[in-house]
Amino acid sequence: MNACVKCQSEHLIKLNEMEDISFKNVTLPVYSEFSRCESCGDEFINKEQGCRNDLAFLEAKQKADEMMPPDL
């Protein structure tokens, strides 16, 4: 999607923001991609950004799992 979901403007800025996600009592820093409309200021995540965000979260969880000691 190359247009604002609110006003249909095509003047968008792609942004990344660090988010802290809780996973198994650990806080994981994960970058989240989203868009901001230059015309109306609305912020949203399009389908492609959502997929990339899901992948980043999955990778962060996998790295955290690798670093955690096994349950005894």
N, C-alpha and C positions, 0 to 999 in steps of 0.2 A: 504494500500500500504506500503510495507516494503522495497522499493528501491527508490533511487533518480530518479526523473523524467528526469534529464539531462544526467547522466552518468550510471545509473542503479546500482550503488554501494548500498550495503545493510548496510553500515557503516553510520548510521544516529544518530544525537543527537536531542532529543526532547527538545524544549525550550518553555518558557512562557515569554511573554513580556507585560508590562502594556501599554495600549493604551488609549488615551483620545478620547472619542466619543462624538460628539455634539448631543444633543437631547432636543428639546423644549427650546432652549436658555440656556441649562445647560450642563456642561462638565462632563461626566461620566467616571471614571476610570474603564477599563475592561481588564482582562487578555486575551491575545490572544495566543493560542498554535500554534506552527509551527515546522518544522523540518529543520535541517541544515545537509548537506552531509559533512562528514569528508574528503571525497576524493576530491571533486571539489569545495566545499564551497557554492553550490547553496542552497537557502532557498525556501521552499515551504510549502503549507498547503495541506495536503491530505484530503480526503473526511471525514474521522472520525473527524479529527481536525476541519474542517470547521463546522461540525454539532455541536461540543462542543462550538466553538467560537460563533456560532449563538445563542445557548442556553444561554451562558453567557451574550451576548448583550441583549437578550430578558429579562432575569432576572434583569439586571441592569435597563432597561427601566421600568419594572414593579415596581421596588422599587422606582424609581424616581417619577413615577406617583402617588404612594401612599403617597409620602412626599409633593407633590405639592398641594397648596390650590385649591379648586374647582373653576371653572370659574363662575363668577356671571353674 
